[in-house]
Amino acid sequence: MLKRIGAMAAIVVLLGFVVAALVFSFIDAPWAGQALAASLFCAIVVPVFIYVMLLVAKVLRGRGADKKDGKKEE
């Protein structure tokens, strides 16, 4: 249940970045270009960062499990 809520929250945040980029692309203000670049950067970097965190967690998850009795299972 917690994973499902987290996934929905991540989707909402990523859609927020995309909608913000769309809005900033139509705004004619001096700061809109920087805000557009920031939202596009976040829309690309945040999913990559989440993927890297999940990959590291997957690698580290079973790291100490097979060393209970000092033998390594093959």
N, CA, C and O atoms as a Tripos MOL2 file, in Angstrom:
@<TRIPOS>MOLECULE
protein
  296   295    74     0     0
PROTEIN
NO_CHARGES

@<TRIPOS>ATOM
      1 N           0.8230   -1.1930    0.0000 N.3       1 MET1
      2 CA          0.0000    0.0000    0.0000 C.3       1 MET1
      3 C           0.8730    1.2650    0.0000 C.2       1 MET1
      4 O           0.5710    2.2480   -0.6760 O.2       1 MET1
      5 N           1.9630    1.2090    0.7780 N.am      2 LEU2
      6 CA          2.8520    2.3630    0.8680 C.3       2 LEU2
      7 C           3.5620    2.6170   -0.4610 C.2       2 LEU2
      8 O           3.7800    3.7650   -0.8480 O.2       2 LEU2
      9 N           3.9170    1.5380   -1.1500 N.am      3 LYS3
     10 CA          4.5640    1.6900   -2.4610 C.3       3 LYS3
     11 C           3.6170    2.3250   -3.4690 C.2       3 LYS3
     12 O           4.0300    3.1440   -4.2900 O.2       3 LYS3
     13 N           2.3630    1.9480   -3.4040 N.am      4 ARG4
     14 CA          1.3730    2.4940   -4.3290 C.3       4 ARG4
     15 C           1.1680    3.9920   -4.0980 C.2       4 ARG4
     16 O           1.0530    4.7640   -5.0500 O.2       4 ARG4
     17 N           1.1220    4.3920   -2.8410 N.am      5 ILE5
     18 CA          0.9660    5.8080   -2.5140 C.3       5 ILE5
     19 C           2.2020    6.5870   -2.9580 C.2       5 ILE5
     20 O           2.0850    7.6870   -3.4990 O.2       5 ILE5
     21 N           3.3860    6.0150   -2.7280 N.am      6 GLY6
     22 CA          4.6240    6.6570   -3.1660 C.3       6 GLY6
     23 C           4.6970    6.8020   -4.6690 C.2       6 GLY6
     24 O           5.1460    7.8290   -5.1780 O.2       6 GLY6
     25 N           4.2560    5.7710   -5.3880 N.am      7 ALA7
     26 CA          4.2590    5.8270   -6.8510 C.3       7 ALA7
     27 C           3.3020    6.8990   -7.3580 C.2       7 ALA7
     28 O           3.6250    7.6310   -8.2930 O.2       7 ALA7
     29 N           2.1310    6.9930   -6.7460 N.am      8 MET8
     30 CA          1.1800    8.0250   -7.1620 C.3       8 MET8
     31 C           1.7090    9.4210   -6.8630 C.2       8 MET8
     32 O           1.5260   10.3390   -7.6620 O.2       8 MET8
     33 N           2.3640    9.5850   -5.7150 N.am      9 ALA9
     34 CA          2.9410   10.8830   -5.3740 C.3       9 ALA9
     35 C           4.0470   11.2530   -6.3570 C.2       9 ALA9
     36 O           4.1580   12.4130   -6.7560 O.2       9 ALA9
     37 N           4.8660   10.2770   -6.7500 N.am     10 ALA10
     38 CA          5.9360   10.5380   -7.7150 C.3      10 ALA10
     39 C           5.3650   10.9350   -9.0640 C.2      10 ALA10
     40 O           5.9040   11.8270   -9.7200 O.2      10 ALA10
     41 N           4.2940   10.2980   -9.4890 N.am     11 ILE11
     42 CA          3.6600   10.6410  -10.7650 C.3      11 ILE11
     43 C           3.1080   12.0630  -10.7180 C.2      11 ILE11
     44 O           3.2450   12.8190  -11.6790 O.2      11 ILE11
     45 N           2.4860   12.4220   -9.6000 N.am     12 VAL12
     46 CA          1.9410   13.7740   -9.4680 C.3      12 VAL12
     47 C           3.0560   14.8150   -9.5120 C.2      12 VAL12
     48 O           2.9090   15.8580  -10.1500 O.2      12 VAL12
     49 N           4.1630   14.5360   -8.8390 N.am     13 VAL13
     50 CA          5.2830   15.4800   -8.8360 C.3      13 VAL13
     51 C           5.8700   15.6240  -10.2410 C.2      13 VAL13
     52 O           6.1440   16.7380  -10.6880 O.2      13 VAL13
     53 N           6.0620   14.5080  -10.9350 N.am     14 LEU14
     54 CA          6.6200   14.5760  -12.2890 C.3      14 LEU14
     55 C           5.6780   15.2780  -13.2600 C.2      14 LEU14
     56 O           6.1230   16.0420  -14.1160 O.2      14 LEU14
     57 N           4.3880   15.0250  -13.1300 N.am     15 LEU15
     58 CA          3.4260   15.7490  -13.9630 C.3      15 LEU15
     59 C           3.4250   17.2360  -13.6200 C.2      15 LEU15
     60 O           3.2190   18.0780  -14.4930 O.2      15 LEU15
     61 N           3.6530   17.5510  -12.3640 N.am     16 GLY16
     62 CA          3.7610   18.9500  -11.9660 C.3      16 GLY16
     63 C           4.9370   19.6430  -12.6360 C.2      16 GLY16
     64 O           4.8240   20.7960  -13.0530 O.2      16 GLY16
     65 N           6.0770   18.9410  -12.7420 N.am     17 PHE17
     66 CA          7.2280   19.5030  -13.4420 C.3      17 PHE17
     67 C           6.9140   19.7520  -14.9080 C.2      17 PHE17
     68 O           7.3000   20.7820  -15.4610 O.2      17 PHE17
     69 N           6.2190   18.8180  -15.5390 N.am     18 VAL18
     70 CA          5.8910   18.9570  -16.9600 C.3      18 VAL18
     71 C           4.8940   20.0980  -17.1720 C.2      18 VAL18
     72 O           5.0460   20.8910  -18.1010 O.2      18 VAL18
     73 N           3.8880   20.1810  -16.3230 N.am     19 VAL19
     74 CA          2.9040   21.2630  -16.4390 C.3      19 VAL19
     75 C           3.5710   22.6070  -16.1700 C.2      19 VAL19
     76 O           3.2790   23.5900  -16.8510 O.2      19 VAL19
     77 N           4.4620   22.6580  -15.1880 N.am     20 ALA20
     78 CA          5.1820   23.9010  -14.9030 C.3      20 ALA20
     79 C           6.0340   24.3140  -16.0970 C.2      20 ALA20
     80 O           6.0980   25.4960  -16.4320 O.2      20 ALA20
     81 N           6.6860   23.3510  -16.7390 N.am     21 ALA21
     82 CA          7.4890   23.6680  -17.9240 C.3      21 ALA21
     83 C           6.6000   24.2180  -19.0360 C.2      21 ALA21
     84 O           6.9800   25.1600  -19.7320 O.2      21 ALA21
     85 N           5.4240   23.6330  -19.2020 N.am     22 LEU22
     86 CA          4.5010   24.1170  -20.2270 C.3      22 LEU22
     87 C           4.0380   25.5420  -19.9190 C.2      22 LEU22
     88 O           3.9780   26.3870  -20.8120 O.2      22 LEU22
     89 N           3.7160   25.7990  -18.6680 N.am     23 VAL23
     90 CA          3.2590   27.1350  -18.2750 C.3      23 VAL23
     91 C           4.3860   28.1520  -18.4400 C.2      23 VAL23
     92 O           4.1650   29.2420  -18.9670 O.2      23 VAL23
     93 N           5.5880   27.8030  -17.9940 N.am     24 PHE24
     94 CA          6.7180   28.7290  -18.0880 C.3      24 PHE24
     95 C           7.1170   29.0020  -19.5340 C.2      24 PHE24
     96 O           7.6910   30.0500  -19.8290 O.2      24 PHE24
     97 N           6.8170   28.0670  -20.4400 N.am     25 SER25
     98 CA          7.1650   28.3020  -21.8380 C.3      25 SER25
     99 C           6.2760   29.3670  -22.4790 C.2      25 SER25
    100 O           6.6690   29.9960  -23.4620 O.2      25 SER25
    101 N           5.0850   29.5700  -21.9260 N.am     26 PHE26
    102 CA          4.1760   30.5680  -22.4870 C.3      26 PHE26
    103 C           4.2280   31.9160  -21.7680 C.2      26 PHE26
    104 O           3.6810   32.8980  -22.2700 O.2      26 PHE26
    105 N           4.8630   31.9810  -20.6260 N.am     27 ILE27
    106 CA          4.9390   33.2300  -19.8650 C.3      27 ILE27
    107 C           6.0300   34.1180  -20.4590 C.2      27 ILE27
    108 O           7.1370   33.6650  -20.7520 O.2      27 ILE27
    109 N           5.6910   35.3740  -20.6250 N.am     28 ASP28
    110 CA          6.6680   36.3270  -21.1540 C.3      28 ASP28
    111 C           7.1470   37.2160  -20.0110 C.2      28 ASP28
    112 O           6.7150   38.3590  -19.8570 O.2      28 ASP28
    113 N           8.0530   36.6540  -19.2180 N.am     29 ALA29
    114 CA          8.6350   37.3960  -18.0960 C.3      29 ALA29
    115 C          10.1430   37.1750  -18.1220 C.2      29 ALA29
    116 O          10.6200   36.2010  -18.7050 O.2      29 ALA29
    117 N          10.8860   38.0670  -17.4980 N.am     30 PRO30
    118 CA         12.3410   37.9090  -17.5320 C.3      30 PRO30
    119 C          12.8350   36.6420  -16.8220 C.2      30 PRO30
    120 O          13.8850   36.1070  -17.1780 O.2      30 PRO30
    121 N          12.1050   36.1690  -15.8440 N.am     31 TRP31
    122 CA         12.5180   34.9960  -15.0770 C.3      31 TRP31
    123 C          11.9650   33.6880  -15.6400 C.2      31 TRP31
    124 O          12.3170   32.6130  -15.1550 O.2      31 TRP31
    125 N          11.1100   33.7630  -16.6480 N.am     32 ALA32
    126 CA         10.4340   32.5710  -17.1580 C.3      32 ALA32
    127 C          11.4040   31.5980  -17.8290 C.2      32 ALA32
    128 O          11.2140   30.3850  -17.7450 O.2      32 ALA32
    129 N          12.4180   32.1060  -18.4790 N.am     33 GLY33
    130 CA         13.3920   31.2270  -19.1240 C.3      33 GLY33
    131 C          14.1630   30.3980  -18.1150 C.2      33 GLY33
    132 O          14.4060   29.2100  -18.3250 O.2      33 GLY33
    133 N          14.5470   31.0390  -17.0110 N.am     34 GLN34
    134 CA         15.2570   30.3030  -15.9680 C.3      34 GLN34
    135 C          14.3380   29.3010  -15.2710 C.2      34 GLN34
    136 O          14.7670   28.2000  -14.9240 O.2      34 GLN34
    137 N          13.0870   29.6750  -15.0680 N.am     35 ALA35
    138 CA         12.1350   28.7640  -14.4420 C.3      35 ALA35
    139 C          11.8360   27.5790  -15.3600 C.2      35 ALA35
    140 O          11.6740   26.4530  -14.8890 O.2      35 ALA35
    141 N          11.7620   27.8310  -16.6690 N.am     36 LEU36
    142 CA         11.5570   26.7500  -17.6330 C.3      36 LEU36
    143 C          12.7350   25.7860  -17.6090 C.2      36 LEU36
    144 O          12.5500   24.5690  -17.5930 O.2      36 LEU36
    145 N          13.9460   26.3340  -17.6080 N.am     37 ALA37
    146 CA         15.1370   25.4800  -17.5590 C.3      37 ALA37
    147 C          15.1760   24.6640  -16.2680 C.2      37 ALA37
    148 O          15.5390   23.4880  -16.2860 O.2      37 ALA37
    149 N          14.8070   25.2790  -15.1630 N.am     38 ALA38
    150 CA         14.8130   24.5690  -13.8810 C.3      38 ALA38
    151 C          13.7790   23.4490  -13.8540 C.2      38 ALA38
    152 O          14.0650   22.3560  -13.3640 O.2      38 ALA38
    153 N          12.5880   23.7060  -14.3740 N.am     39 SER39
    154 CA         11.5570   22.6740  -14.3610 C.3      39 SER39
    155 C          11.8910   21.5280  -15.3180 C.2      39 SER39
    156 O          11.6180   20.3680  -15.0110 O.2      39 SER39
    157 N          12.4780   21.8420  -16.4710 N.am     40 LEU40
    158 CA         12.9080   20.7700  -17.3790 C.3      40 LEU40
    159 C          14.0480   19.9710  -16.7700 C.2      40 LEU40
    160 O          14.0890   18.7480  -16.9060 O.2      40 LEU40
    161 N          14.9780   20.6490  -16.0970 N.am     41 PHE41
    162 CA         16.0690   19.9620  -15.4170 C.3      41 PHE41
    163 C          15.5260   18.9990  -14.3630 C.2      41 PHE41
    164 O          15.9640   17.8530  -14.2720 O.2      41 PHE41
    165 N          14.5650   19.4770  -13.5650 N.am     42 CYS42
    166 CA         13.9730   18.6240  -12.5390 C.3      42 CYS42
    167 C          13.1840   17.4700  -13.1390 C.2      42 CYS42
    168 O          13.1800   16.3690  -12.5880 O.2      42 CYS42
    169 N          12.5160   17.7100  -14.2620 N.am     43 ALA43
    170 CA         11.7440   16.6510  -14.9110 C.3      43 ALA43
    171 C          12.6580   15.5490  -15.4450 C.2      43 ALA43
    172 O          12.2130   14.4140  -15.6190 O.2      43 ALA43
    173 N          13.9100   15.8590  -15.7050 N.am     44 ILE44
    174 CA         14.8530   14.8500  -16.1920 C.3      44 ILE44
    175 C          15.6560   14.2500  -15.0390 C.2      44 ILE44
    176 O          15.8350   13.0330  -14.9840 O.2      44 ILE44
    177 N          16.1380   15.0780  -14.1240 N.am     45 VAL45
    178 CA         17.0570   14.6170  -13.0880 C.3      45 VAL45
    179 C          16.3420   13.8440  -11.9720 C.2      45 VAL45
    180 O          16.8920   12.8650  -11.4670 O.2      45 VAL45
    181 N          15.1550   14.2480  -11.5840 N.am     46 VAL46
    182 CA         14.4590   13.5760  -10.4810 C.3      46 VAL46
    183 C          14.1630   12.1070  -10.8040 C.2      46 VAL46
    184 O          14.4350   11.2610   -9.9530 O.2      46 VAL46
    185 N          13.6260   11.7510  -11.9700 N.am     47 PRO47
    186 CA         13.4300   10.3180  -12.2530 C.3      47 PRO47
    187 C          14.7440    9.5290  -12.3250 C.2      47 PRO47
    188 O          14.7970    8.3720  -11.9070 O.2      47 PRO47
    189 N          15.7940   10.1500  -12.8520 N.am     48 VAL48
    190 CA         17.0870    9.4740  -12.8980 C.3      48 VAL48
    191 C          17.6050    9.2420  -11.4850 C.2      48 VAL48
    192 O          18.1270    8.1670  -11.1880 O.2      48 VAL48
    193 N          17.4670   10.2310  -10.6140 N.am     49 PHE49
    194 CA         17.8990   10.0960   -9.2350 C.3      49 PHE49
    195 C          17.1040    9.0030   -8.5150 C.2      49 PHE49
    196 O          17.6790    8.2200   -7.7580 O.2      49 PHE49
    197 N          15.8080    8.9430   -8.7410 N.am     50 ILE50
    198 CA         14.9810    7.8990   -8.1280 C.3      50 ILE50
    199 C          15.4090    6.5260   -8.6340 C.2      50 ILE50
    200 O          15.4770    5.5770   -7.8520 O.2      50 ILE50
    201 N          15.6990    6.4060   -9.9300 N.am     51 TYR51
    202 CA         16.1450    5.1360  -10.4880 C.3      51 TYR51
    203 C          17.4710    4.7000   -9.8650 C.2      51 TYR51
    204 O          17.6480    3.5290   -9.5300 O.2      51 TYR51
    205 N          18.3900    5.6360   -9.7130 N.am     52 VAL52
    206 CA         19.6890    5.3090   -9.1100 C.3      52 VAL52
    207 C          19.5080    4.8860   -7.6550 C.2      52 VAL52
    208 O          20.1460    3.9320   -7.2090 O.2      52 VAL52
    209 N          18.6510    5.5760   -6.9120 N.am     53 MET53
    210 CA         18.4080    5.1980   -5.5220 C.3      53 MET53
    211 C          17.8140    3.7960   -5.4300 C.2      53 MET53
    212 O          18.2130    3.0120   -4.5680 O.2      53 MET53
    213 N          16.8660    3.4730   -6.3080 N.am     54 LEU54
    214 CA         16.2780    2.1300   -6.2990 C.3      54 LEU54
    215 C          17.3030    1.0690   -6.6800 C.2      54 LEU54
    216 O          17.2960   -0.0280   -6.1210 O.2      54 LEU54
    217 N          18.1770    1.3840   -7.6210 N.am     55 LEU55
    218 CA         19.2090    0.4440   -8.0310 C.3      55 LEU55
    219 C          20.2000    0.1870   -6.8950 C.2      55 LEU55
    220 O          20.5880   -0.9560   -6.6580 O.2      55 LEU55
    221 N          20.6040    1.2340   -6.2030 N.am     56 VAL56
    222 CA         21.5220    1.0740   -5.0690 C.3      56 VAL56
    223 C          20.8380    0.2950   -3.9430 C.2      56 VAL56
    224 O          21.4670   -0.5640   -3.3240 O.2      56 VAL56
    225 N          19.5860    0.5740   -3.6740 N.am     57 ALA57
    226 CA         18.8600   -0.1580   -2.6360 C.3      57 ALA57
    227 C          18.7430   -1.6330   -2.9930 C.2      57 ALA57
    228 O          18.8460   -2.4920   -2.1170 O.2      57 ALA57
    229 N          18.5310   -1.9330   -4.2570 N.am     58 LYS58
    230 CA         18.4320   -3.3200   -4.6990 C.3      58 LYS58
    231 C          19.7620   -4.0470   -4.5100 C.2      58 LYS58
    232 O          19.7830   -5.2100   -4.1070 O.2      58 LYS58
    233 N          20.8590   -3.3710   -4.7950 N.am     59 VAL59
    234 CA         22.1780   -3.9740   -4.6540 C.3      59 VAL59
    235 C          22.5210   -4.1670   -3.1750 C.2      59 VAL59
    236 O          23.0680   -5.2020   -2.7940 O.2      59 VAL59
    237 N          22.2020   -3.1800   -2.3500 N.am     60 LEU60
    238 CA         22.5740   -3.2460   -0.9370 C.3      60 LEU60
    239 C          21.6000   -4.0540   -0.0840 C.2      60 LEU60
    240 O          21.9200   -4.3890    1.0560 O.2      60 LEU60
    241 N          20.4400   -4.3690   -0.6040 N.am     61 ARG61
    242 CA         19.4080   -5.0380    0.1850 C.3      61 ARG61
    243 C          19.8720   -6.3970    0.7040 C.2      61 ARG61
    244 O          19.7050   -6.6770    1.8910 O.2      61 ARG61
    245 N          20.4320   -7.2260   -0.1200 N.am     62 GLY62
    246 CA         20.8150   -8.5670    0.2910 C.3      62 GLY62
    247 C          22.2760   -8.6880    0.6660 C.2      62 GLY62
    248 O          22.8090   -9.7970    0.7130 O.2      62 GLY62
    249 N          22.9200   -7.5970    0.9290 N.am     63 ARG63
    250 CA         24.3610   -7.6090    1.1410 C.3      63 ARG63
    251 C          24.7850   -8.3350    2.4120 C.2      63 ARG63
    252 O          25.7450   -9.1040    2.3690 O.2      63 ARG63
    253 N          24.1240   -8.1290    3.5190 N.am     64 GLY64
    254 CA         24.5390   -8.7580    4.7650 C.3      64 GLY64
    255 C          23.7360   -9.9890    5.1260 C.2      64 GLY64
    256 O          23.9440  -10.5640    6.1950 O.2      64 GLY64
    257 N          22.8310  -10.4070    4.2690 N.am     65 ALA65
    258 CA         21.9340  -11.5110    4.6000 C.3      65 ALA65
    259 C          22.6380  -12.8630    4.5930 C.2      65 ALA65
    260 O          22.3190  -13.7070    5.4300 O.2      65 ALA65
    261 N          23.5890  -13.1080    3.6760 N.am     66 ASP66
    262 CA         24.1890  -14.4280    3.5880 C.3      66 ASP66
    263 C          25.4250  -14.5830    4.4750 C.2      66 ASP66
    264 O          26.0820  -15.6220    4.4080 O.2      66 ASP66
    265 N          25.7600  -13.6160    5.2840 N.am     67 LYS67
    266 CA         26.9550  -13.7080    6.1140 C.3      67 LYS67
    267 C          26.6080  -13.9800    7.5760 C.2      67 LYS67
    268 O          27.3410  -13.5560    8.4690 O.2      67 LYS67
    269 N          25.5160  -14.6730    7.8300 N.am     68 LYS68
    270 CA         25.0990  -14.9400    9.1990 C.3      68 LYS68
    271 C          26.0620  -15.8810    9.9280 C.2      68 LYS68
    272 O          26.4440  -15.6250   11.0700 O.2      68 LYS68
    273 N          26.4470  -16.9640    9.2630 N.am     69 ASP69
    274 CA         27.3170  -17.9310    9.9350 C.3      69 ASP69
    275 C          28.7470  -17.8990    9.4060 C.2      69 ASP69
    276 O          29.5370  -18.8000    9.6860 O.2      69 ASP69
    277 N          29.0720  -16.8810    8.6540 N.am     70 GLY70
    278 CA         30.4350  -16.7230    8.1680 C.3      70 GLY70
    279 C          30.7120  -17.4330    6.8680 C.2      70 GLY70
    280 O          31.8050  -17.2890    6.3200 O.2      70 GLY70
    281 N          29.7730  -18.1910    6.3540 N.am     71 LYS71
    282 CA         29.9560  -18.9140    5.0960 C.3      71 LYS71
    283 C          29.2480  -18.1730    3.9820 C.2      71 LYS71
    284 O          28.2130  -17.5400    4.1890 O.2      71 LYS71
    285 N          29.8080  -18.2630    2.8370 N.am     72 LYS72
    286 CA         29.1950  -17.6210    1.6810 C.3      72 LYS72
    287 C          28.5390  -18.7020    0.8310 C.2      72 LYS72
    288 O          29.1990  -19.6630    0.4370 O.2      72 LYS72
    289 N          27.2630  -18.5590    0.5480 N.am     73 GLU73
    290 CA         26.5480  -19.5330   -0.2650 C.3      73 GLU73
    291 C          26.7990  -19.2810   -1.7280 C.2      73 GLU73
    292 O          26.8880  -18.1360   -2.1710 O.2      73 GLU73
    293 N          26.9130  -20.3510   -2.4730 N.am     74 GLU74
    294 CA         27.1520  -20.2090   -3.9280 C.3      74 GLU74
    295 C          26.0370  -20.8320   -4.6990 C.2      74 GLU74
    296 O          26.0530  -20.8170   -5.9290 O.2      74 GLU74
@<TRIPOS>BOND
     1     1     2 1
     2     2     3 1
     3     3     4 2
     4     3     5 am
     5     5     6 1
     6     6     7 1
     7     7     8 2
     8     7     9 am
     9     9    10 1
    10    10    11 1
    11    11    12 2
    12    11    13 am
    13    13    14 1
    14    14    15 1
    15    15    16 2
    16    15    17 am
    17    17    18 1
    18    18    19 1
    19    19    20 2
    20    19    21 am
    21    21    22 1
    22    22    23 1
    23    23    24 2
    24    23    25 am
    25    25    26 1
    26    26    27 1
    27    27    28 2
    28    27    29 am
    29    29    30 1
    30    30    31 1
    31    31    32 2
    32    31    33 am
    33    33    34 1
    34    34    35 1
    35    35    36 2
    36    35    37 am
    37    37    38 1
    38    38    39 1
    39    39    40 2
    40    39    41 am
    41    41    42 1
    42    42    43 1
    43    43    44 2
    44    43    45 am
    45    45    46 1
    46    46    47 1
    47    47    48 2
    48    47    49 am
    49    49    50 1
    50    50    51 1
    51    51    52 2
    52    51    53 am
    53    53    54 1
    54    54    55 1
    55    55    56 2
    56    55    57 am
    57    57    58 1
    58    58    59 1
    59    59    60 2
    60    59    61 am
    61    61    62 1
    62    62    63 1
    63    63    64 2
    64    63    65 am
    65    65    66 1
    66    66    67 1
    67    67    68 2
    68    67    69 am
    69    69    70 1
    70    70    71 1
    71    71    72 2
    72    71    73 am
    73    73    74 1
    74    74    75 1
    75    75    76 2
    76    75    77 am
    77    77    78 1
    78    78    79 1
    79    79    80 2
    80    79    81 am
    81    81    82 1
    82    82    83 1
    83    83    84 2
    84    83    85 am
    85    85    86 1
    86    86    87 1
    87    87    88 2
    88    87    89 am
    89    89    90 1
    90    90    91 1
    91    91    92 2
    92    91    93 am
    93    93    94 1
    94    94    95 1
    95    95    96 2
    96    95    97 am
    97    97    98 1
    98    98    99 1
    99    99   100 2
   100    99   101 am
   101   101   102 1
   102   102   103 1
   103   103   104 2
   104   103   105 am
   105   105   106 1
   106   106   107 1
   107   107   108 2
   108   107   109 am
   109   109   110 1
   110   110   111 1
   111   111   112 2
   112   111   113 am
   113   113   114 1
   114   114   115 1
   115   115   116 2
   116   115   117 am
   117   117   118 1
   118   118   119 1
   119   119   120 2
   120   119   121 am
   121   121   122 1
   122   122   123 1
   123   123   124 2
   124   123   125 am
   125   125   126 1
   126   126   127 1
   127   127   128 2
   128   127   129 am
   129   129   130 1
   130   130   131 1
   131   131   132 2
   132   131   133 am
   133   133   134 1
   134   134   135 1
   135   135   136 2
   136   135   137 am
   137   137   138 1
   138   138   139 1
   139   139   140 2
   140   139   141 am
   141   141   142 1
   142   142   143 1
   143   143   144 2
   144   143   145 am
   145   145   146 1
   146   146   147 1
   147   147   148 2
   148   147   149 am
   149   149   150 1
   150   150   151 1
   151   151   152 2
   152   151   153 am
   153   153   154 1
   154   154   155 1
   155   155   156 2
   156   155   157 am
   157   157   158 1
   158   158   159 1
   159   159   160 2
   160   159   161 am
   161   161   162 1
   162   162   163 1
   163   163   164 2
   164   163   165 am
   165   165   166 1
   166   166   167 1
   167   167   168 2
   168   167   169 am
   169   169   170 1
   170   170   171 1
   171   171   172 2
   172   171   173 am
   173   173   174 1
   174   174   175 1
   175   175   176 2
   176   175   177 am
   177   177   178 1
   178   178   179 1
   179   179   180 2
   180   179   181 am
   181   181   182 1
   182   182   183 1
   183   183   184 2
   184   183   185 am
   185   185   186 1
   186   186   187 1
   187   187   188 2
   188   187   189 am
   189   189   190 1
   190   190   191 1
   191   191   192 2
   192   191   193 am
   193   193   194 1
   194   194   195 1
   195   195   196 2
   196   195   197 am
   197   197   198 1
   198   198   199 1
   199   199   200 2
   200   199   201 am
   201   201   202 1
   202   202   203 1
   203   203   204 2
   204   203   205 am
   205   205   206 1
   206   206   207 1
   207   207   208 2
   208   207   209 am
   209   209   210 1
   210   210   211 1
   211   211   212 2
   212   211   213 am
   213   213   214 1
   214   214   215 1
   215   215   216 2
   216   215   217 am
   217   217   218 1
   218   218   219 1
   219   219   220 2
   220   219   221 am
   221   221   222 1
   222   222   223 1
   223   223   224 2
   224   223   225 am
   225   225   226 1
   226   226   227 1
   227   227   228 2
   228   227   229 am
   229   229   230 1
   230   230   231 1
   231   231   232 2
   232   231   233 am
   233   233   234 1
   234   234   235 1
   235   235   236 2
   236   235   237 am
   237   237   238 1
   238   238   239 1
   239   239   240 2
   240   239   241 am
   241   241   242 1
   242   242   243 1
   243   243   244 2
   244   243   245 am
   245   245   246 1
   246   246   247 1
   247   247   248 2
   248   247   249 am
   249   249   250 1
   250   250   251 1
   251   251   252 2
   252   251   253 am
   253   253   254 1
   254   254   255 1
   255   255   256 2
   256   255   257 am
   257   257   258 1
   258   258   259 1
   259   259   260 2
   260   259   261 am
   261   261   262 1
   262   262   263 1
   263   263   264 2
   264   263   265 am
   265   265   266 1
   266   266   267 1
   267   267   268 2
   268   267   269 am
   269   269   270 1
   270   270   271 1
   271   271   272 2
   272   271   273 am
   273   273   274 1
   274   274   275 1
   275   275   276 2
   276   275   277 am
   277   277   278 1
   278   278   279 1
   279   279   280 2
   280   279   281 am
   281   281   282 1
   282   282   283 1
   283   283   284 2
   284   283   285 am
   285   285   286 1
   286   286   287 1
   287   287   288 2
   288   287   289 am
   289   289   290 1
   290   290   291 1
   291   291   292 2
   292   291   293 am
   293   293   294 1
   294   294   295 1
   295   295   296 2
@<TRIPOS>SUBSTRUCTURE
     1 MET1         2 RESIDUE 1 A MET
     2 LEU2         6 RESIDUE 1 A LEU
     3 LYS3        10 RESIDUE 1 A LYS
     4 ARG4        14 RESIDUE 1 A ARG
     5 ILE5        18 RESIDUE 1 A ILE
     6 GLY6        22 RESIDUE 1 A GLY
     7 ALA7        26 RESIDUE 1 A ALA
     8 MET8        30 RESIDUE 1 A MET
     9 ALA9        34 RESIDUE 1 A ALA
    10 ALA10       38 RESIDUE 1 A ALA
    11 ILE11       42 RESIDUE 1 A ILE
    12 VAL12       46 RESIDUE 1 A VAL
    13 VAL13       50 RESIDUE 1 A VAL
    14 LEU14       54 RESIDUE 1 A LEU
    15 LEU15       58 RESIDUE 1 A LEU
    16 GLY16       62 RESIDUE 1 A GLY
    17 PHE17       66 RESIDUE 1 A PHE
    18 VAL18       70 RESIDUE 1 A VAL
    19 VAL19       74 RESIDUE 1 A VAL
    20 ALA20       78 RESIDUE 1 A ALA
    21 ALA21       82 RESIDUE 1 A ALA
    22 LEU22       86 RESIDUE 1 A LEU
    23 VAL23       90 RESIDUE 1 A VAL
    24 PHE24       94 RESIDUE 1 A PHE
    25 SER25       98 RESIDUE 1 A SER
    26 PHE26      102 RESIDUE 1 A PHE
    27 ILE27      106 RESIDUE 1 A ILE
    28 ASP28      110 RESIDUE 1 A ASP
    29 ALA29      114 RESIDUE 1 A ALA
    30 PRO30      118 RESIDUE 1 A PRO
    31 TRP31      122 RESIDUE 1 A TRP
    32 ALA32      126 RESIDUE 1 A ALA
    33 GLY33      130 RESIDUE 1 A GLY
    34 GLN34      134 RESIDUE 1 A GLN
    35 ALA35      138 RESIDUE 1 A ALA
    36 LEU36      142 RESIDUE 1 A LEU
    37 ALA37      146 RESIDUE 1 A ALA
    38 ALA38      150 RESIDUE 1 A ALA
    39 SER39      154 RESIDUE 1 A SER
    40 LEU40      158 RESIDUE 1 A LEU
    41 PHE41      162 RESIDUE 1 A PHE
    42 CYS42      166 RESIDUE 1 A CYS
    43 ALA43      170 RESIDUE 1 A ALA
    44 ILE44      174 RESIDUE 1 A ILE
    45 VAL45      178 RESIDUE 1 A VAL
    46 VAL46      182 RESIDUE 1 A VAL
    47 PRO47      186 RESIDUE 1 A PRO
    48 VAL48      190 RESIDUE 1 A VAL
    49 PHE49      194 RESIDUE 1 A PHE
    50 ILE50      198 RESIDUE 1 A ILE
    51 TYR51      202 RESIDUE 1 A TYR
    52 VAL52      206 RESIDUE 1 A VAL
    53 MET53      210 RESIDUE 1 A MET
    54 LEU54      214 RESIDUE 1 A LEU
    55 LEU55      218 RESIDUE 1 A LEU
    56 VAL56      222 RESIDUE 1 A VAL
    57 ALA57      226 RESIDUE 1 A ALA
    58 LYS58      230 RESIDUE 1 A LYS
    59 VAL59      234 RESIDUE 1 A VAL
    60 LEU60      238 RESIDUE 1 A LEU
    61 ARG61      242 RESIDUE 1 A ARG
    62 GLY62      246 RESIDUE 1 A GLY
    63 ARG63      250 RESIDUE 1 A ARG
    64 GLY64      254 RESIDUE 1 A GLY
    65 ALA65      258 RESIDUE 1 A ALA
    66 ASP66      262 RESIDUE 1 A ASP
    67 LYS67      266 RESIDUE 1 A LYS
    68 LYS68      270 RESIDUE 1 A LYS
    69 ASP69      274 RESIDUE 1 A ASP
    70 GLY70      278 RESIDUE 1 A GLY
    71 LYS71      282 RESIDUE 1 A LYS
    72 LYS72      286 RESIDUE 1 A LYS
    73 GLU73      290 RESIDUE 1 A GLU
    74 GLU74      294 RESIDUE 1 A GLU
